[in-house]
C-alpha cells in the first residue's frame, strides 16, 4: 500500500470530535475524510473504501454497530476502531466479536487511538499483500515507497542493478521483485551467494566446466550464468568476490560472453545481472580489494535498501505479517497483538534488521499459547559492542598484532591461503577476507611460498 493510498475515515455526529481527531490523524501523515452519519458514509464507502474506520458508537439513525453489520453484509472489510462516550461492556464484547479492532472511550487518549489505527493499517496491508502475492516486501513508509518506486522504474528495463544495504534488510526480495517486473520474468531467477563458494570453485560455479578441466571434473557442467540464460542472475555478497573473478565478471558485463573452465567455446551471456552487497564498495576500492571498473559496470542503477531502524513506521505492519504467516504454519489462532509488544518493537533498534524481527516473531509464535501475541522484552537487548573508530589510538597497535598473526599463519601454511590446509581456515575467516587483509596490511605473501 502506497503511503498516499492510506486514508482514514471518521464517522461521528459531533463536529468538534471530527475536527480534533481529523487533525490528530493528519499530523501522523495520513489522509482523512469525515462524515456526520452512518448513512452519509454508506453513500461513498463502496467507491472509496478507507484503510481504517474510526466510528462513533452512538450515532443518530444507524448507530455504529448497525453500520458494522451493514458493512459485513456488503462484504466490505474495514478495520474499525469504535469510540463511545461511556464504557459499555456488552456493547464492547459484541463489537469485538464482530471484528472491531478496538473500543475506546471518549475523551480518547491520542496515543491509544494512533496505536489502534496503526494496528488496523497493519491488518489492511497484510490482507492486500496476501492477495497480491508479491513476496514479503511489506510496509508503507516513505523510505520503502522510494525503493518500490525504483523497482517499478528499473524493472521493465534490462539494466544492471546494484542493491546496497545492511545484512538482513531483504536485498534478495528486492532483486526478485525487479525480476518479476522485467521482460525476463518468464525465465529463471538464479541466486548466487559469492561469499559461500570456495575460492577455487567459484569460476566453475559461475561459468561451468568441461569434462576433465580439473581433478574431479568427471563430466561437463553448466554454470550459473548458463542456468540463468534469458533470465536474471543475482550475485549476492558481490564485495566478497576474489580479484581474479572480478576480472572475469567484468568481461562478462562488457562483452556479454564467457567460456567454461577448461573450454574454448565462447558462450553468449543473455542474462540480466543484479548484484548486492552489505559492504562499502567505495572503501573497498580505496583499499584495493575491489576493482573500480567493475564497480562502475555494476553501479548502473543503484538501490539503497534502508535498515529497519530507518523505516520504523513499517514495524507494526511487519509484525502483523509475520504473526499471521507463522500462526498459519503452526496451526495457531492469534487474534490480537499486545500493544506493549508493538511499543517495545518500535523502540528497539533492530541491528539484525528484518531477519532479526522475523526470527523473534517466529520464536514468539512458537511460545504463544493464547490468542494474544506477545514478545519477551528480555530478547531485545539494546547493548552493542563498542568498536574503536578509524582515528582511535588503538588502531595502529591492533593492525600490528593483526599483521603478526596473519604472517604466522601464512608461514605455517607455506603461503597457501585457500583450501583445507590454507591460512584462511586456520584463522577462521573467508579466503577473500584474508586476501583483503593481506593487501590492506601490506603483507608480501610471496615470501612465504619459498618454504614449500
N, C-alpha and C positions, 0 to 999 in steps of 0.2 A: 504494500500500500504506500503510495507516494505521500510525502508529508503534506502536500497541497490537497490530497484527497480526503484527509481527515476532517470530518465535520461533526460537531456535537449539537444535538437539538435539545432545546429546553421547552418543556410544556408546563406552564404554571399560570394561574389566573391573576397572580399578584405581579403587577408591572415592576415594582421595586425589586422583587426577588429575581425576576427575569434579567433585569439590568445588572444587579450585583453579581449574579452567578455568570452571566454572559461576560462581564468584564474580567472576572477571575479566569475563566476558560481561555479568553483571548490572550491574556497575559502569559498563559502557558504555551502559546503559539498555535492554537487550533482555531479553525473557523467555527462560527456559532450562528445558529438560526433559532429564533424564539417564536413560541405560539402561545396564545392565551387560552386555548381549549383543546380537548382531545379531538373534537370534530374538525377544527382548523388544521390540526396536524395530519389527520387521516386524508385530507384532500390532497396533500403533497407527498405523503410517505411512499406511495407506490413508485412515483417518478424520482424521488430524491431520498433514498434510504440513508440515514445517518450512520456514522461509525459507532455512536453510543447515544443513548437517550436518557436525559435527566428529567424525571417525570414526577410531578406533584400527585400525591395520592388523592387529596381532597379537591377534586375539580367539579365545577357545575356541569350538569348534564352527564356525559360519560365520565366516570371517575377513572383514576389511574389503573385500578385492577381491571375495569371494563375494557380500557384501551389495550392493556396487556393481552387479554383474552381475544380481543378482536384482531390484533396483530398475529397471534398464534393461528387463528382461523384462516387468515390470508397467507399463512406460511411466510410471514415477514420476520426474519430472525435478527433482532437487535439487542445488544446488551443494554439492560435497563437498570438505572440507579434511581430508586424511589426516594422521594422527600415527603416528610409529613410533619405537621405541626404538633403532633402528640404521639407518644410511643403506644403502639397497639400490637401486642404480641401475636394474637391470632391473625391479624392482617399481615404482619411481617412473615409469619410462617407460610401463609397462603401465597404471598408474592414470591418468596424464595423457592418454594416448591414448584412454582410455575416457571422458574428460570431466571428470576431477577438477580442481578449482580450483587446489589447491596440495598440496605434500607436505612436511611439517615434521617435523624430528627433535626428540625429547624430550631434555632439558627444553626446552620451547618458549619462544622469545622472545615476550614479551607483545605487543609492537608488531607483530611479524610475523603473529601469529595474528589480532589485531584487523584488521590490514590485509587479510588473506586473507578474513576474514568480510565485511568491507565490500565487497570485490570480488564476493563471492558474492551479497550482498544486491543490489548494483547489477544483476547479471545477472538475478536473480529479478524485480526491479521492472521492468526493461526488458521482460522476457518478458511479464509481466502487462499492462504498458501497451500493448504491441503488440497483445495480444488484445482489450483494452478499447477501443482506437482512440479515446482521449479526448484528442486533441491532444498537446501537448508539455509538459503540466504534470507534471513528473517529480520525485519526491522523497518523503521520508517524515519530514522534520524537523518538530519541534513548530511552528515558525513557519509552514511551508507547510500543515501539517494544520489550523491555525487558519483559514487562508484558505479551504481546501477545505470546512471546516465552515460557514463563512459563505456560500460559494457554494451549498451544499446547502440552507441555511436560506432564503436570499433568492430562489433560482432559481425556485421554483414561484409566487412572488408576482408582482405587476405593478408593484412599487415601483421608483422611480428609484434608481439606484446610482451612487455616485461612487467611482472607483478611484484611489487615490493611490499614487505610487511613483516611484522614480528611473527615468531613461531606461534601457531595456534589461532591465527586470525582468519583462516579459511581461504587461503590462496588457491588451493585446487578447486574449490567450489566456484571461485571467480573464473578460473580457466575453463571449467566445464560449461559455465553459463555463456561464455564467449563462443565456445564451440557450438553450443545449442542454437545460437542465433546466427551462425555462419552458413554459407552455402555448402560447407563440408559436413553439416550436421548428420547427414545420412551415412557417413563413413566413420571409421574408427577414431576414438579418442584414446591415445596411448600415453600413459603416465610413466615417467622415469624419475626415480629419486637418485640424482647423481652422487649423493653422499653415501648411498648404501651399497654401491657397486665397487668391488675391489679394483684397485688401480690397474692391475694387469689384465682385467677382464672387460673394462669399460668400452674399449674400442669394439670388441666383438659384440658386446651387448647392444651398442648403438647402431653399428653398421653391419653386423653379421660376420660370418667367416666361411671360407671354403673348406672342404674336406682336406684334412692333412695340413692346415695352416699352422698348427702348433700341436704339441703333445696333448692328446685327449680330444682333438677335433676329429672325431670319427665320421662325421657327416656334415654336409652343408647346413648352415643355419642362417635364417633371415634375422636381421637385427630389428631394433625398434623403429628405425626410420622406414624400413620396408613394410613393417606391420601397420604403420600409420599412413601408408600411401593413399592419397586423395582425401585424407582426414587431417587430424591435428595431433602433434606430438607435444606433450607438456614436460618440460625439463625443469623439475623441481630441484631446489638447492644448487642452482647453476654456479653459485660462487665457490662451490667445492670442487669444480671440475679441474683435473690436473692440467698443467700447462700444455703438454703435447696434445691433449684432447681439445683444448681451447682452439688450437690452430686448425685441427680437423673440422671442428664445428664451424669455424669462421669460413672455411672453404665451402661447406655445405650451404651456408647462408648466402655467400657471394655467388657461387657457381650453380647452386641447386643440383649438385651431383656428388656422388661418393663411390668408393669401391669397398667390397667386403674385405675383411682381413685375409691376406693370402691370395687375393684375386686381382685381376687387372681389368675386369669388365666394368665400364662406367655405368652406374645406375642413376637414373634421374630421380630427384627428390621432389615429388609433387606433394608437398606436405606443408601445412601451416605450423609455425613454431611459436609456442608460448613458453616463456621461461619465468621462473620465480626464484626469489632469494630473500633470506632474512638478514643478509649481510649488507654492509655499507660498501657497495662496489667502487665508489669513488675513492674510499680509503684503501681498498684492496689494490686499485690501480696505482695509487701513490706508493704503496708498499711493494709493488712489483709482483703481486700474486695473481693479478687478473689483467688480461690484455685490454688496452683501451680501444683498439679497433673492434674487438668482439663486443665490447660494451656498446659502442655506437651502433653496431648492427642489430643488437638485441633491443636497444632502447628507442625503437621507432615510436611506440605508443606506450609510455609508462603509466601504470595504475598503482597508486599507493593505497593499500588497504589499511584503514585506521585500526588501532588497537581498541579493545573493548572499553578501556577507560576513557576513550575519546568519543564514544557513542553510547553513553550510559542510558540514554532515553530508550535504547533497544533492550535493556536488560529484562524488564518485566515481560516483554514480548517473547524473548528467547527462553526465559524460564518456563513460561506457559507452553511454548512449543515443545521443549524437551520433556516436560512433565507429561504432556499428552502422548508423546511418542513412546516414552519408556513405560508409562502406565498401560498403554495398549499392548506393548510387547509382553509385559509381565502379567496381564490379565487382572490389573487392579483398577478400581473405580475411584479416581481422585477428583473431587468436585470443586475444591477451593484451594487457594494458596494463602498461607498465613501472611498477613500484612507485614509483620515484623521481619519475616524472611525476605520479603521484597526490599524492605528498607536496608537490611544488612547487605543484601546483594548489591544494592545501588551504592552503598558506601565503600564497598571493598574495591581494591584497585586491579584485581584480576591479572597478575603477571603472566599467567598461562593462557590468557585470552579465552576465546570461545571453547577451546578444547578443555580448559580447566573447568569452565562453567558446566559444560556437558557432562564431564565426569562427576562433578559434585552433585548435579541433579540426578544422574543415574544412581549414584550411591544412596541418595536420599529417598528415591522412589523404592529402592530395594528394602529400605528400613521402614518405610511408611506403612502403618497398619490401621490408619483411619482414612476418612475421606478428605482430610485437610493436609496439604503438602507443607512440609517444614524442612529447614536446613539447620543442622547443628552448627552454631556460631563458632565453636571451637575449631571447626575445619578451615575456617577462613582466618588466616594469620596475616597481619599487616607488616610482619617483620621481614626485612630483606637484608641480605648480606651486603654491607657497605663495601664498595670497591674503590681503591685509590684512583684518583683522576690522573689524566695524562701528565699533569705537572707535578705529581706527587714526588716527594723526595725519595720514596721507596722504589720508584720505577727503575732507576739505574741499577740499584742493588738487586732487584728481582730479575732483571734481564741478565745480569752477570751470572747469577746462580742458574737461571734457565739455560743459558748457553753451555755452562759446565755440564749440566745433566744431559742435554741433548748430545754433546760431543762424546760423553762417556758411553751413551747408548750406541752411537754410531761406531765407536771403536770396538765395542763388544760384538756388534753385528757386522763388522768389516765393511761398513759403508752402505750396507743394504737397508733400504727404507721400508719397502712393502713386503708382503708375504708373511708366512707364519714365523719366520726367523728374523724378520725385519725390526728396525728400531721403533717403528710406529706401534707395533704390537707390544714391545717391551715397555713403551711409555704409556700405552693405553689411550692413544689418540689416533684419529684417521690419518693415513699417509699424506693426504692433501694438506691437512693442518700442519703436519710436521714439515712438509716442504715449505709452507708459508713461513714457519718459524725459522727455518734454516736461512731463507733469504732475508728475512727481517733482521736477524741477528748477525748476518754477515759470516755465517759458518761456511768454510770451504770443505764440502763433503767429499770431494775427490781425494783428499789426502788420506782418508780412511780406507780407500779401496786398495791401497798398496799392501794392506795386511792380508789380502785374500790370496 
